[in-house]
């Protein structure tokens, strides 16, 4: 490191740490989004929800 005195090591390390934190944050958000998407797949289809709503309104009338 001493041989490369022209390099601002503090700045380089800070930059590397910031990139690391950004990447970890992106990974966490992506994992969370994948989980939400997986949960959404188990929901009923739009057609099923519409049919359920119509049937419920027909029973009320």
C-alpha angles and dihedrals in degrees: 000000000000090000088060096054092151091070118091097222095185090056093044093050092046090051092049092049092049090052090048092052092047091051093048090049091051091049091051093049092046091050090050091048091050089052092051091048091049089051091049092055090063090058120098120268121263090251091053092050092049091049091049091051093048092048091050092051091047090055091052095053 
